[in-house]
């Protein structure tokens, strides 16, 4: 099936316990800091029902005879990836800004575990059955799925068992019905999602093969014992006329506290098995990195558009220095685009029989997109100029006494009047210079993994044999030499 926006809203009115700004939230669908992004997610569901967009957002599932969301379809062909890419593009255009945690890039993390069923079978065959069932459920039930990943961690110089054990999520006991877990996870969109793939952090989960920290499961976000302690939202902090992005597409993060939460056995994907934990950490972004990097491509388009409109309205687009900066932004954008396109053109069959983007190209593209983002934001900021930090707010433009002066000094000609310039500068400020802009930058850099881990993924997936062989032959080295790339 494909859910409607209203069905999604109703699904998260389940009595969950959410706090923000010291307030216990009665209904996340109506709270002013959550409502805008809940409405975006609801809109994505509704796009699957509308005649103009249904073909992009859905596919006809031959197995059940239903329309299902293209985002949740297991990828087996290049066309599947082209279809997924088109759906993400549509969602980003419809949102009018960058939205990341809306389900299509987090569901891919479970596909990585689908590829690891042999590992799961080493623990218990039930666990591989569980992942297959949950993937089938994601296709047919269309839940809003996110990824609970980052623990508070505590003192990272110590093993988890050598400090407060709750700093990393762990199993405290078993019951006939399942396992009971305690600890916490940070997760974007947790407070308004339906379920989360919860798995070990990138930090140490213990060296023992039977570590209680090596646990993964699918978490129903309405389960008793969960508490969502959210960061303050940007929506409503300032007028929408002045902060159009912050008020429309702010995705709120939460510390999700597991206060002795019971996880049914049918939702457990692995437990007390460090090999499974290591597998999922090494392959977690095998699929999900693609739509994540695609978001950065959309962010690049927003920066180019804001910068180019700004230089056009002041008549500077023909200056060579300006064109050079615009070209740098274009090269950045096309570098991301090239990696995405090539990753699908050179896609690889996964261990589970799916089609995964070329891993070396995909992870190199992620590093290209994220490592260069701060410099590209700075170039866009330069092209937009200092007015993005000194322009008065919309209310002042509307003031009867000083408004006429602003209209005079912000109007350039008949094509560029003060109101359009104010809107453009407000948008550019929120994109590049506001609290929301700073948050967006940090989120992009760390949302999937820290920069060192992103480079680690490139190292593990790049084929070093080619360069080694080339130099061995060109330098005339003998066959006596040994040593490849260290693990």
N, C-alpha and C positions, 0 to 999 in steps of 0.2 A: 504494500500500500504506500501511498504518499500522504503524509499528514498535512493538515491545514495549519495556518498560523494560530488560529484560535485553539485547535487541539493541542498544539505545543504549549501555548500559554496555560491551558488547563492542566497539563501534565506536570507543571512545576509548581502548581498550587497544592502542595502535598504536605504542608505543615513543617517544612524544613526550617531549621534554626539559622538565621542569617543576621549578622550585625554589620553595621557600617556607621562611621562617625559616632560611635557610642550608642547607637540606636538599634533596637531589635526590630527587624523588618517584618511587617505583617504580610506583605505580598510583593515579591520581587518583580512581578509584572507591572506594578503600578508605582513603585517607588521611583522618585525622580532621577536617581543616579543609575538605576538599572533599566528603567522603562525604554530609553532610546535604543539600547543595544538588544534588549529583548524584542523590540519591534523590528529591528533589522533581521534577527534570526527568524522571527515569524514571517517576515516578508519573503525570506528565502524559501520557506515552505510554501507560501502562496504562489510564488513564481512557478512552481511545479504544476500548478493547476490552471494557469492562465494560458489562453490560446497562443498568445504571441511568444511565450517563453517556454512552454511545456516541452517542446521537442529538444531544447537545449538542456533542460534540467533533468530529464527523465529518459528511461529506455524501456522497451517492452521486454519483460523477463519471460523467456520461453519456458522456464521451469514452473512458474506459478501462474502465468497468463495475466500478470498484473503489470502496471506501470510502477517502476521503482526509481529511486533517486540515482542519477548517474554517479554522484559523489561516492556512494557506498558500493558500487559495482566492483567486483574483483577484476583487476586488469589482466587480460590475457592477450590482447592485441594492441598494436600501435594505435588503431582507431579508438580504442578505449581511452588511451591517454590524450588523444586529440579532443575527444568528447569531454573529458574531465577538464582539460585546459579551457575549452570554450565556456563551460559552466562557471568556472572560477572567474573568468573575465566578465561574464554577465553579472555575477554577484558583486564584484568590485565596482562595476559601473553603476549598478543599481544602488549600492550603499553610498556612493559619492565620496568614498574615502577608503582607507585600508581596514579591512576586517580579517582577522586571522583565525581566531578560535571559534569557528562556526561549524566544525565537524568534519569537513572534507579532508583536512590535512592530519587530523588526529586518528581517524579510522585506519589510516595506512599503517599505524604502529602495530595494530593487531594483525595485519597481513604479514608483517615480519615474523610474528610468532606462528602464524599459519605455516610459514616456511620451515619452522623449527619443530615440527611435530615429532620428528625422530628423537629430538632432545627431550621433549615432554614425555614421550613413551618410556624413556629410561626411568622416569620418576614414577609415573602411573598412567596407564592408557586412558584413564578417565579425563586427564587434563587435555590431551589432544582432542578428545571428543568435545570437551567444553569449549575449546577455541573454535572448532568448526561450528558448533551450535550458536555461539555468540556472533560469529561473522554472518551466519545465515539470518540471525535475528536482526542484525544491523541493516541487512538488505531489505527485509520484509516489513519490519516494524518502524524503521526510519527514526530511531532515537537521535537526540542531540548528544553526540559522543565527544568527550574531551579526554585529556591525558593527565593523570595525576602523577607527578614525576619528582619534583624537587623537595627534599626534606629540609627542616631547619638546620640539620647537620651538627650543630654544636661545635665542639673543639675538634677541628679537622685533623689535628696532629695525633688524635687518639682513635683507637678502634671503637666502634659503637658500644661494645660491651664493657669498655673501660671508663665510661662516663654515664650520664643519665641515659638509660637505655631507650627512652622515648624519643631521643633526638632523631633517630631513624625509625621509620615505621617497621614494626615487627610483630610476630605472632606471640601471644602470651599464653594461649592454651587452645586445645582442640575440644570440640564437642561432638556429639553424635551427628549434629546438623552441619557442622563446618568448622571454621577456625575463627578465633577472636583476635583482633588486631588492635594495637595501640600505637599512637604517634601522631604525626601530622605531615601534610603535603601542601605545597603551594601550587595553585593552579588557576590559570586564567579561565574565566567563564564558569567556574565550578558552581557558583551560587545559582545559576540559571540554566544548568545543563541537566540532562537525564541520567547519564552514566559516565564513568571514567575508567579507562584502562589504567590501573594502579600498579606500578612496578618499582623496583629498587632505584635509588638515586645513582648518579655517576660515581659517588664516593664509595668508600669501602663498606661492603655489607658483611664482612667477616671472612675468615679464611677456612673455617670449618665447612666441610661438605654439607653438613646438616644445619647450616646457619638459619636462625629464625628470621633474619633480615632478608633472606633470599626468597621473597614471596611476590607473586603477581596475581592479580584478580581483576574482575570487572565489578565496579562498585556502583550500585544503585544509589543515586544522590538523595533519595528520599529515605534512606535507611536510618532507623533510630540510632542515636549515639553520635551522629555527625554534627559538627558545628562549623559554620562558615563565617570566618572573621575577615571581612573584606577591607581592602585599602579604600581610602576616600576616593570617590569618583570625580571626574572632571565635569561631567554633565551637570548643569545647573550652577556651577561655580561662577560663571560669567554669562552675559547675554548671548543667545545663539547668533545674533547679528554680528557680534564681535569674535566669537569662537565657534565657527560653524562645524569644525571637525570634532572638537572636544564634546560638543553637545549632541553629536550624531553617532559617532563610531567609537566611543571610549569603551574598551573591553575590560571589565573590572576583575582584578585578581583577588584571590582569597587564600587565607591560611585555612586549610581544611583539617580540623581536629578530629581524630578517630579516638573516641572515648570508649574503649572496649566495645568495638563494633564487630558484630558477628557476620561473617561472610559465608554463605551457603556453599557446600562442596561443589555444587554445579556451576558456581561462579569463580572457583579457584582455577588458575591457569598453570601455576607451578608453586611449589612450597618446599622449603628446606632443601634447595638444590642449587648450589652456587653455579653449576655449569649452565643451567637454564637462565639464571640471572646474568651471567657473563654473555650468553648468546644474545639476549634481548638488548643488552646495553650496546653491543657491537653492531647490531643490525637495526636498531630502533627506527632510524630515519631512512631506511632503504627506499621506502616509498613516500613517506610524508615530507621529505625534504623538497620534493618537486613542487607541490602547491605552496609550500612556505616560501621558496625562492621566487615563485611566480608572484607572490604578494609584493616582494621587493621590486619586481619589474613594474608593478602598478604604482608603487611609491615613486619610482624614477619618472614615470609618466606625469605624475602630479607635480613633481619638482620642475620638470621641463616646461610643462604648461604654465605654471605660475610664473616662472622666470621669464619665459618668452613673451607672455602677455604683458608683463611689467615693462620690458624693454621696448615693446611695440608701442605701448601707450605713451611713452616718453620720447619715441622716435630715435632710439639708440640701436635698433637691431642691425643697422648697416655698418656699425663700427667694427673694425677687425678684432679688437680686443674682446668685444662682446661676443662676436661669432665664435672666437676660439673657446670661450668658456661654455657657450651653448654646445659646441662640438664635443667638449669633454663630457658633458652630461649625456649627449647622444651616444658617445662611445661606451660610457658606463652602462647605459640602458641596453644597447645592442650586445654588449658582452654578456649580460644576463640572459638576454633573449637567445643568443647563440648557444649558450650552455644548455638551456632548456630544450631547444630544438634538437641539438645534437644528442642529448641524453635519450630522447625518444627514438631518433633515427638509428641510434646504435644500441637500442635496448637489448637486455639480456634475459634469458630464461632463468627464473629463480629456482632454488632447490625444491620448492613446492609446486613448480609448474606454472607459476604466474609469470607475467612479463614485467620486469622491473627496469626503471631507467638505468642507463649505463652509469654504474656507480662512481667510477673515477670522474667522469664529466659532471655528474650531478653534484658531488661533494666539492669539486673544484669550483663549480658555479656558485655554490653557497658561499664559499670563502670570498670569491670575487665580489658577490653582491653585498656581503655584510662588512668585509674589511674596508671597502672603499666608501661605504655609505656616509660616514662622518665627513669625509672630504667633499663628497658630492653635495651634501646638505650645505656645506660652507660655500661652495661655488654658487649654488642656487640663492643662498642668502646674499651673497655679493651682488648678484644680478638684480635681486629685488630691492636692494639698497636700504639705507637707513630709515626710510619712511615706515618700514614695517614695525619699528620699535618706537616711533614718535607720533603716529597718527592717532587722533582722538577717537573715542568710541562712537557708536551709532547714535546714542542718546544725545551727545553733544552736537553731532551733525543736524539733529532735529530740533535743537534749541532755537526758539524764535529770535533771540538776540544775537547769538554768535554763529548760528547756522549759516546765515548769508555770507559771512566772511569765509567760512570753510568751503562753501559752494564756489566762491570766487577763486580761492587759492588752490582748490583741488580739481577744478575744471580746466582742461587743457584746450579742447576744441569741441565742436558739435558732436564728434564721435566719442569723445572721452569726457563725460561729465562727472561731477564729484561723486555721485552715488555709485557708479560703476567702479571708480577708482577706490573708493572706500571698501567696497565688497572684495575687490581683488587683494588689497593690502591686508584686510582682515583675514582672508583665506590664507595668504602667504605667511602671515604672522603665526597663525595656528598650525600651519604645516611645518614651519621652520624655526620658530622663535619662542613658542609658548611653553608652559609647563607640559602640556600634552605632547608637543613636539619632542621635548627632551625625553619624556617617558617612552614615546614611540621608538626613538633611536636606541635607547637601552634595551627595550623589549626585543627589537630586531637582532641585536647583537647576542643576546643570551637566551632567547625563547626556546631554541631547540637544544643548544648546548653552548658552553663557553667557547671563546675563540680557540683555545688550545685543543679542545676536543674536536672542533671542526677541522683543524689542520691534521689532527690525528686520524680522522676518517679519510682524508685525502691520502695520507701516508699509507694506510692499510689497503687502499683500493687502487692506487696507481700501480701500473705494471712497470716496475723498475728493471725487469729483465731486458727490455729493449735497449735502453741507454747503456746498461752494463755490457751487453753483447756488442753494441756498436763500438764502444771505446776499446773493448778487448780486441776486436778485429782491427780497428784502425791503428791502434798502438802496437799491434803485433805481439800481444801478451800470450804466454804459453798456456797450455792446458793445466799446468801445475797450480795456477792460482786458484784459490778457493774463497768462498765467502760470498754470500748474497746479501739481501736486505735483512737486517735483524728483525725478529718478531717484536 
